[in-house]
Amino acid sequence: MSIPRDVQLFLDRYPSSQDDADVSANLKFYANQLRCRPDDKLIEEIHDQWFGDFSKLEHKHGFIQWLFPIREYGMNYESQPLQAHEIETMKSDPLIISRVVQSYRLMLDFCGMRLVSEKTGLLDRVLPPRNYGGRYHNLVHSSHNYLRISRILKCLSEFGLEHLNAGFLLHVLSEQSESNELNSPGLRSSMDRWWANCIRNKGERQWVGEMIRKVRSNDGFIFTRALYEKALANRAAAGSLDVEGVTNP
């Protein structure tokens, strides 16, 4: 399938984008110095007060542009597109990056998932007594969250956290392939055309895409949890997701 225009611009690093040195709302928000609009919350207040508040996270729509800024306009015109100078400053600040990861954890929990390893990007279902099934059901049936996921993956890439993207994508793929979870036509369509292409590392993007194609081909291939864990372990040890005997020669 062709790559959507917004994803291609992301892959090309927004060649026509110009940095505006006077715009720094995203930096100030993540520095806990500016309240987001329209919700009037600091980043740490959202993390502390909204974690697990699924109704609020589902029905409010302005916060996502603040939690996951990208170099594109969103539906909240009280937010600002991410600027190049903001990216460099934010990437160099460990506290800000830890807050970006916490924003990711918040939205993973909303989706019924949890980050097992920040180093490798490994995910799993939320632990009991939290109900992953209810959250998976919501994700399948609330398709506006698919646009949110595209934004999250682009944002993680911008801040040097792209290794988390494959962790998310391959977790979803293993759930679809081995457990028939998160396996609706709409979710698969968003995953195959948008999410799976939100990886700037070409080799990694191709490997993830090949795994998706193998699962979708209905030739009996199952992308198991064990393969998922092995792929991420291989990348941590040797720099590549490749699992011997899985990809075609």
N, C-alpha and C positions, 0 to 999 in steps of 0.2 A: 504494500500500500504506500501511496505517496505520503511524505512527511508534511503535516499541517504547516501553514505559513508561520504561525507564531512559534512553533517548535524549531523550524528552520532558522528563524531570526535568533532564537536562543542559541542554537548550535553554532551559528556564525558570530556570536558575541555582539549582536546588535550593531552592525557596522555603521549605520547612520546615526546612532545615538550620540548626543553631545552632552558632556558633563556640565552641570550647572553648579558652580562652587558656592552659590548662595542658597542652595537647597540642601538641607541636612536633617529633615524631620525624622527619617528612619534611624539615623545615627543617634539623635537625641532621645528617641523613644527607647532604643535598646540600651542606651546609657542610663535609663531610668530617670531621665530628666524632663520628659515630655509626655503628656497624657494623649492617648490616641483619641481620635474623634470618629464617630459620635459617642463612643462608650465612656469617655472620660476616665480611662484607666491607665495606670503605669504598667509597664511590662511585668514587674514583679507582683503587682496586684492581680493581674490576669492569671499568672501562674499559680498564685496562692489561693485565689477565690474561685476560679473557674474550672480547675482540674476536677473531672468527674461530673460536672454540671452539664449533662448531655443535652438537656432542653435548651439551655442558653447557647451552647456551641452549635446546635443544629439550627436554631431560628434566628440568631443574630448573624448579620452578614458583613458588617463593616470591619470587624477585628482581624479577619484573615489577611487583609492587605497590609496590616501593620505587623502581624506576627511573622509573615513570610513575604517581605518586600522583594520585588523583582523589577527589572528595567522595562516594565510595561504598565500601562494604565489598567486599573481594575474597575469594579463597579462602585467603589467608594471614592468619590471625588474629594473627600476630605483627607485622603491619604496622598502620598507622592510617589512617583516612580523612583526606584533605587538609583542613586547616582554613582558613577565610577569612583569618585573620591570617598564616598561613604563605604563602598566595598573594601577598599584598601585599609581604611582606618578600622573598620569593624573586624576584619579578618585578623588584624594584628593585636586585638584585645581579647585575651583568654576569657575574661568575664562575659563579654558580649557573646562570644562563640558558645560558651556554656549556656547562656540564655536562649540562643537559637536552638540548641539541642533540647533544652527543656520545653520549648514551644513544640518541637517535633514529638517529644514524649507525650505532651498534652493531647495532640491530635491523634497519635497512635492509640492512646487509651480510648479516645472517642470512637475509634474504629475497631476496638476489641483486641488491640495488639499491644505489645510492650517491647522496648529495646533491651535485649539481653546483653549485647556488647556494643558499646560506642566505638570501640576500636575496629571491629569487623563489620558492623551494621546488622548483625544477626538479630532477627525478631522471633517472637513466639506469641501465642495467644495470651491474653491477660490471665492471671492466676485466679482460681476460685477464692472467695465466693463471687468475684466479679463475673459477669455473664458475657463471655465472648460471643455467644450465639445471637443474643439480642443486638449487639453492636454490629455484627456481620450482616444481620438482616436489615438493619437501618442503612448500612453502607450500600447494600444491593439495591434498596428501594428508594433511596434519596439521592438521585443522580446529580444534584447540584454539588455534592461532595466530590464528584469526579474532577470538576474544574479546580477545586481546592487542592486536590492531590497533584495535579499538573503544576500548580503554583508552588507547592511545597517542594517538589523535586527540583524545580528550576532554582528556587531560593537556596536549597542546600548546596547545589553546585556552585552558585555564586560565592558562597562563603567557605569554600574549600572543604565541604563535607559531602562531596559527591559519592564517596564510598558507601554512604548510607543508602543511596538510591537503589543500587543492586540488591542490597539487603532487603529493602521493601519489596521490590518487584519479584524477586525469587521466592520470598515468603508467600506472596499472593499466588504465584504460580504453583508452588508445592501444595498449597491448600486447594487450589482448583483441581490439580492433577491427581492427588492422592486421596483427598477427602471430599471432593465435589462441593467445596465451600467457595463462596465469592465467585460463582461460576455463571452469572447471568449474561445474556448476550450484550446488554448495554455496558456492563462493567468490562467484559472482555474487549469490546470495541474500543473503549477509552484506554484500556491498558495497552492493547496491541499497537494502536496508532499514535497515541499521545505519550502516555507515561513511559513506555519502553524506549522512546526516543529522547527522553530528557536525561541523557547521559552524554557528556561531551567527549569522554574518552572513547574513541572509535572502536578499539578492540573490545572493550567491555560492552559497549552498546551492541555490537555484532553478536557477541556470545550470548547475551541475554535474549536478543532477538531470535537467535537460532534455537535456544531452549523453548521459547514460546512457540515457534513454528513446529518443532517436533511434537510438542504436546497437542497442538491444534490439528496436526495431521491425522490423528486417530489411527496411528499405526501400532498402537500398543505401548508406546513409550510413556513411562510415568516419571515425572520429576518429583522424586520423593523428598521427604524431610532430610533423609540421610545425604542425598546428593546436594541439597541446598547447603547443609552444614559443611560438607566437604569442599564445595566450591569456595565458600568464604574462607575456610581454613587454608586452602591452597593459595588464595590471593594474599592472605596475611603472611604466609611463609615464603612464597615464590613470586608474588606480584601478578598472578594471573588466576582467573576463575576456572581455567581449563581443568576438567576432570577426565582422566584417561578412560577412553572407551565410550565416552558420551557423545562428543562432537564427531562429525564426519571427517575422514582424513582429507 
